[in-house]
Amino acid sequence: MPALSGSVALVMYAALRRALFLLPPETAHAFALAALKVRAGLLPLAPPPVAAPIDVMGLRFPNRIGLAAGFDKDGVCIDGLGSLGFGCIEVGTVTPRAQPGNPQPRLFRLPGQHALINRMGFNNLGVDHLVAQLQRRRYPGVLGINIGKNLTTSLEAAAGDYLLCLERVYPHADYIAVNISSPNTPGLRELQFGAYLENLLAQLSARRQQLAQRWGRRVPLAVKIAPDMSPDELRQVGGILVAQGIDAVIATNTTIARDGVAGAPHATEAGGLSGAPLRERSTEVVRLLASEFGARLPVIAVGGVETGADAAAKIAAGAVLVQLYTGFIYCGPGLVREAVAATARAAASAS
């Protein structure tokens, strides 16, 4: 069946989005996951419809556009998402034990700003449940697994949670992302700095070396960071990542700032802001990290991508890969194809 044109797909998705936005955000999200599971059962798996391969972290990505963590926390519709043309799917964040997350309501739409605010709190069914899903997947593409700590685990004991998750998901992951930047687990962002960060990454790197010997392959490690850091803090964090042998940085997570949404309904809700208002700040972080560390620390960009031009701007700023989340919700699957083509052109122009 021929693919729909971008304009037709956009119009069709706009109608679907209007219906979905009549539902509470989490209800709509659950419906979307269920629909993707049905899609996976009806359609054969196929390669991404637009191929523009790129080698990053020692992996061959079919194209530069990935799905960010958080959309499919428990890996329940990897096959369905994989059929939409992504070059990579990142699932999670997963924690050692199942946890319910923060009380509802905890997810808010700001449609006038094409934004979301969430304070989900790493709600997930636990790492053992995720591993069971991974063992059943048919999706053959690049799979990232995003790991975190449980709410009740202290910062001093946090490394144990990350190590447990690393060990459990290692055989199933193409790369593993370490989430130390969500604003919705109290104190978590302290792990981004100084001795906490050095200690955590040293332990993860050492365990990764042991696991590489056990499984006969080295799985890359990426670290996801917050946008709410000064330039000096970003340089310090980047320096630690390089020193600890981390393979990439994911820039960025959601922001606690409210620039661009003042006065909007829900703008004062606690949580992380994502979507269009984050676009410029996340790009600034990408540009600083790429200019400071270059090929020593590949940058995976995420934040505010709603068009192919937005994705291309991340590549121009120095990113090697781009992830979607909120833009995918507002713009639909047609954004994937548009962003793949735009990033391929941007990369070719830069070479």
C-alpha positions as CSV (number, residue, x, y, z in Angstrom):
1,M,0.0,0.0,0.0
2,P,1.5,3.4,-1.0
3,A,2.3,5.8,1.9
4,L,0.1,8.7,2.4
5,S,1.5,12.1,1.5
6,G,2.7,14.3,4.4
7,S,-0.2,16.8,3.9
8,V,-2.9,14.1,3.8
9,A,-1.4,12.3,6.8
10,L,-1.3,15.6,8.7
11,V,-5.0,16.3,7.9
12,M,-6.1,12.8,8.9
13,Y,-4.1,12.9,12.1
14,A,-5.5,16.4,13.0
15,A,-9.0,14.9,13.0
16,L,-7.9,12.0,15.1
17,R,-6.1,14.3,17.5
18,R,-9.3,16.4,18.0
19,A,-11.1,13.2,19.1
20,L,-8.3,12.1,21.4
21,F,-8.0,15.5,23.0
22,L,-11.6,15.2,24.2
23,L,-10.3,12.4,26.5
24,P,-8.2,13.0,29.6
25,P,-4.5,12.8,28.7
26,E,-3.7,9.5,30.3
27,T,-6.8,7.9,28.9
28,A,-5.9,9.1,25.4
29,H,-2.4,7.8,25.8
30,A,-3.7,4.4,26.8
31,F,-6.0,4.3,23.8
32,A,-3.1,5.2,21.5
33,L,-1.0,2.4,23.0
34,A,-3.8,-0.1,22.5
35,A,-4.3,1.0,18.9
36,L,-0.6,0.6,18.2
37,K,-0.7,-3.0,19.6
38,V,-3.6,-3.8,17.3
39,R,-1.7,-2.3,14.4
40,A,1.2,-4.5,15.1
41,G,-1.0,-7.5,15.0
42,L,-2.5,-6.6,11.6
43,L,0.5,-5.4,9.7
44,P,3.8,-7.2,8.8
45,L,6.9,-5.6,10.1
46,A,8.8,-3.8,7.5
47,P,12.0,-1.6,7.3
48,P,11.5,2.1,7.9
49,P,9.8,3.7,4.9
50,V,12.6,6.3,4.6
51,A,16.1,4.9,5.1
52,A,19.1,7.2,5.7
53,P,21.5,5.1,7.8
54,I,23.9,6.6,10.3
55,D,26.5,5.0,12.6
56,V,26.4,6.2,16.2
57,M,27.8,4.6,19.4
58,G,29.0,1.7,17.2
59,L,25.4,1.0,16.1
60,R,23.8,1.3,12.6
61,F,20.6,3.3,12.9
62,P,18.3,3.1,9.8
63,N,17.7,6.8,10.1
64,R,18.3,9.6,12.5
65,I,14.8,9.9,14.1
66,G,14.0,8.0,17.3
67,L,11.1,7.9,19.7
68,A,12.0,9.3,23.1
69,A,11.5,7.4,26.4
70,G,8.3,7.8,28.2
71,F,5.8,7.1,25.4
72,D,6.0,3.3,25.9
73,K,7.3,2.9,29.5
74,D,6.6,-0.8,29.7
75,G,7.5,-1.9,26.2
76,V,3.9,-3.0,25.4
77,C,3.8,-1.8,21.8
78,I,7.3,-1.8,20.5
79,D,6.3,-3.6,17.3
80,G,3.5,-1.1,16.6
81,L,5.8,1.9,17.2
82,G,8.5,0.2,15.1
83,S,6.1,0.1,12.1
84,L,5.9,3.9,12.0
85,G,9.3,4.5,10.5
86,F,11.4,5.4,13.5
87,G,15.1,4.6,13.3
88,C,15.1,3.8,17.0
89,I,12.6,3.1,19.8
90,E,13.6,4.0,23.4
91,V,11.4,2.4,26.0
92,G,11.1,3.1,29.8
93,T,11.9,4.7,32.1
94,V,12.0,1.4,34.0
95,T,12.8,0.9,37.7
96,P,13.7,-2.3,39.6
97,R,10.3,-2.6,41.2
98,A,6.9,-1.7,39.9
99,Q,5.6,1.7,41.2
100,P,2.4,3.6,40.6
101,G,4.0,7.0,40.1
102,N,2.5,10.3,41.4
103,P,-1.2,10.8,42.1
104,Q,-3.4,11.7,39.2
105,P,-4.0,14.1,37.5
106,R,-0.3,14.3,36.6
107,L,-0.4,14.9,32.8
108,F,-1.6,18.2,31.3
109,R,-2.0,19.5,27.8
110,L,-1.2,23.1,26.8
111,P,-2.6,22.9,23.3
112,G,-2.2,26.7,22.6
113,Q,1.6,26.2,23.1
114,H,1.9,22.7,21.7
115,A,3.2,21.6,25.1
116,L,2.7,19.1,27.9
117,I,3.4,19.2,31.6
118,N,3.9,15.9,33.3
119,R,4.7,14.8,36.8
120,M,4.3,11.1,36.1
121,G,7.0,10.0,38.5
122,F,8.5,6.9,36.8
123,N,5.2,5.0,36.8
124,N,6.0,1.5,35.4
125,L,5.4,-2.2,36.0
126,G,9.0,-2.9,36.9
127,V,12.0,-4.3,35.1
128,D,11.0,-7.9,35.1
129,H,7.7,-7.1,33.3
130,L,9.6,-5.1,30.7
131,V,12.1,-7.9,30.1
132,A,9.1,-10.2,29.4
133,Q,7.9,-7.8,26.8
134,L,11.3,-7.5,25.2
135,Q,11.6,-11.3,24.9
136,R,8.4,-11.3,22.8
137,R,9.1,-8.4,20.5
138,R,9.5,-8.9,16.7
139,Y,10.8,-5.4,16.0
140,P,14.3,-5.8,14.6
141,G,15.4,-2.2,14.8
142,V,17.6,-0.3,17.3
143,L,16.1,-0.5,20.8
144,G,17.2,1.7,23.6
145,I,16.1,1.0,27.2
146,N,15.9,3.9,29.7
147,I,16.6,3.0,33.3
148,G,16.0,4.9,36.6
149,K,15.7,4.5,40.3
150,N,12.6,3.8,42.5
151,L,11.1,6.6,44.4
152,T,11.9,5.0,47.8
153,T,15.5,4.4,47.0
154,S,17.8,7.0,48.6
155,L,20.4,8.9,46.5
156,E,23.1,7.1,48.4
157,A,21.7,3.7,47.3
158,A,20.6,4.8,43.9
159,A,23.5,3.1,42.1
160,G,22.1,-0.2,43.2
161,D,18.9,0.4,41.3
162,Y,20.7,1.4,38.2
163,L,23.0,-1.5,38.3
164,L,20.1,-4.0,38.8
165,C,18.3,-2.5,35.8
166,L,21.5,-2.5,33.7
167,E,22.1,-6.2,34.4
168,R,18.5,-7.2,33.7
169,V,18.0,-5.4,30.4
170,Y,21.6,-5.7,29.1
171,P,20.9,-8.9,26.9
172,H,17.9,-7.2,25.2
173,A,19.2,-3.6,24.6
174,D,21.0,-2.1,21.7
175,Y,21.9,0.8,24.0
176,I,20.9,1.8,27.6
177,A,20.0,5.3,28.6
178,V,20.6,6.4,32.2
179,N,17.9,8.8,33.4
180,I,19.1,11.1,36.1
181,S,17.3,14.2,35.0
182,S,13.5,13.7,35.5
183,P,12.2,16.5,37.7
184,N,9.4,14.3,39.0
185,T,11.4,12.0,41.4
186,P,12.5,14.1,44.3
187,G,16.2,14.7,44.4
188,L,17.0,12.7,41.3
189,R,18.6,15.6,39.5
190,E,21.3,15.8,42.2
191,L,22.7,12.6,40.5
192,Q,23.8,14.8,37.6
193,F,26.5,16.5,39.5
194,G,29.9,16.0,41.2
195,A,30.6,12.9,43.3
196,Y,27.1,11.5,42.8
197,L,27.6,11.4,39.1
198,E,31.1,10.2,39.1
199,N,30.3,7.4,41.5
200,L,27.2,6.3,39.6
201,L,28.9,6.3,36.2
202,A,32.1,4.6,37.5
203,Q,30.0,1.7,38.9
204,L,27.9,1.5,35.7
205,S,31.0,1.4,33.5
206,A,32.6,-1.3,35.6
207,R,29.5,-3.4,35.5
208,R,29.1,-2.8,31.8
209,Q,32.6,-4.2,31.3
210,Q,31.7,-7.4,33.2
211,L,28.5,-7.8,31.3
212,A,30.3,-7.3,28.0
213,Q,32.5,-10.2,28.8
214,R,29.6,-12.3,29.9
215,W,27.4,-11.6,26.8
216,G,30.1,-11.2,24.2
217,R,29.1,-7.7,23.2
218,R,29.5,-4.1,24.5
219,V,26.2,-2.3,24.9
220,P,26.6,1.5,24.7
221,L,25.6,3.7,27.6
222,A,24.0,7.2,27.1
223,V,23.0,9.6,29.9
224,K,19.9,11.8,29.7
225,I,20.4,15.3,31.2
226,A,18.2,18.3,32.1
227,P,18.0,21.6,30.2
228,D,18.1,23.5,33.5
229,M,21.8,23.9,33.9
230,S,24.2,26.8,33.4
231,P,26.9,26.6,30.7
232,D,29.5,25.9,33.3
233,E,27.5,23.0,34.8
234,L,26.9,21.5,31.3
235,R,30.7,21.6,30.6
236,Q,31.4,19.9,34.0
237,V,28.8,17.2,33.4
238,G,30.0,16.7,29.9
239,G,33.6,16.3,31.1
240,I,32.6,13.7,33.6
241,L,30.6,11.7,30.9
242,V,33.7,11.7,28.6
243,A,36.0,10.8,31.5
244,Q,33.8,7.8,32.4
245,G,33.6,6.5,28.9
246,I,29.9,7.3,28.3
247,D,29.0,6.8,24.6
248,A,26.4,9.6,24.2
249,V,24.4,12.3,25.9
250,I,20.7,12.8,25.4
251,A,19.9,16.5,25.5
252,T,17.4,17.2,27.0
253,N,14.8,16.0,29.4
254,T,11.8,18.2,30.3
255,T,12.3,21.6,32.0
256,I,11.0,23.1,35.2
257,A,11.1,26.6,33.7
258,R,7.9,28.0,32.3
259,D,9.2,30.3,29.6
260,G,6.7,30.7,26.8
261,V,3.7,29.3,28.7
262,A,3.0,32.0,31.3
263,G,-0.8,32.6,31.7
264,A,-1.8,29.4,29.8
265,P,-4.1,26.9,31.5
266,H,-2.2,24.4,33.6
267,A,1.1,26.5,33.2
268,T,1.5,26.6,37.0
269,E,1.2,22.8,37.5
270,A,4.2,21.2,39.0
271,G,6.2,18.9,36.7
272,G,8.4,18.9,33.6
273,L,7.4,21.0,30.6
274,S,8.0,19.6,27.1
275,G,7.1,20.5,23.6
276,A,7.5,23.7,21.5
277,P,8.5,26.0,24.4
278,L,11.5,23.8,25.1
279,R,12.8,23.9,21.5
280,E,15.3,26.7,21.6
281,R,16.7,25.9,25.1
282,S,17.3,22.2,24.2
283,T,19.0,23.3,20.9
284,E,21.2,25.7,22.9
285,V,22.3,22.8,25.1
286,V,22.9,20.6,22.0
287,R,25.0,23.3,20.5
288,L,27.1,23.9,23.6
289,L,27.8,20.2,24.2
290,A,28.6,19.5,20.5
291,S,31.0,22.5,20.3
292,E,32.7,21.6,23.6
293,F,33.1,17.9,23.2
294,G,32.6,17.1,19.5
295,A,32.9,13.4,18.5
296,R,34.0,12.5,22.1
297,L,30.4,12.7,23.2
298,P,27.8,12.3,20.5
299,V,24.6,14.3,21.2
300,I,21.1,12.8,20.8
301,A,18.8,15.8,20.7
302,V,15.2,15.9,22.0
303,G,13.0,18.8,22.8
304,G,10.4,20.8,20.8
305,V,10.6,19.0,17.4
306,E,7.4,19.6,15.5
307,T,8.6,19.9,11.9
308,G,11.3,18.6,9.7
309,A,12.9,22.0,10.0
310,D,13.0,21.7,13.8
311,A,14.8,18.3,13.4
312,A,17.2,19.7,10.9
313,A,18.1,22.5,13.3
314,K,19.1,20.0,15.9
315,I,21.5,18.4,13.4
316,A,22.8,21.8,12.4
317,A,23.5,22.5,16.1
318,G,25.6,19.4,16.3
319,A,23.3,16.5,17.1
320,V,23.8,13.1,15.5
321,L,20.3,11.7,16.3
322,V,17.0,13.4,17.1
323,Q,14.2,12.0,19.3
324,L,10.5,12.9,19.2
325,Y,7.8,12.8,22.0
326,T,5.5,15.8,22.4
327,G,5.7,16.8,18.8
328,F,4.8,13.2,17.9
329,I,1.7,13.5,20.0
330,Y,0.7,16.9,18.5
331,C,1.7,16.2,14.9
332,G,1.3,12.4,14.5
333,P,3.2,9.7,12.6
334,G,3.6,11.9,9.5
335,L,6.2,13.9,11.5
336,V,8.5,10.8,11.5
337,R,8.8,10.7,7.7
338,E,9.2,14.4,7.4
339,A,11.9,14.6,10.1
340,V,13.8,11.6,8.6
341,A,14.0,13.3,5.2
342,A,14.9,16.7,6.7
343,T,17.7,15.4,8.9
344,A,19.1,13.4,6.0
345,R,19.3,16.6,3.9
346,A,20.8,18.6,6.8
347,A,23.5,16.0,7.4
348,A,24.3,15.8,3.7
349,S,24.6,19.6,3.5
350,A,26.9,19.7,6.6
351,S,29.3,17.0,5.2
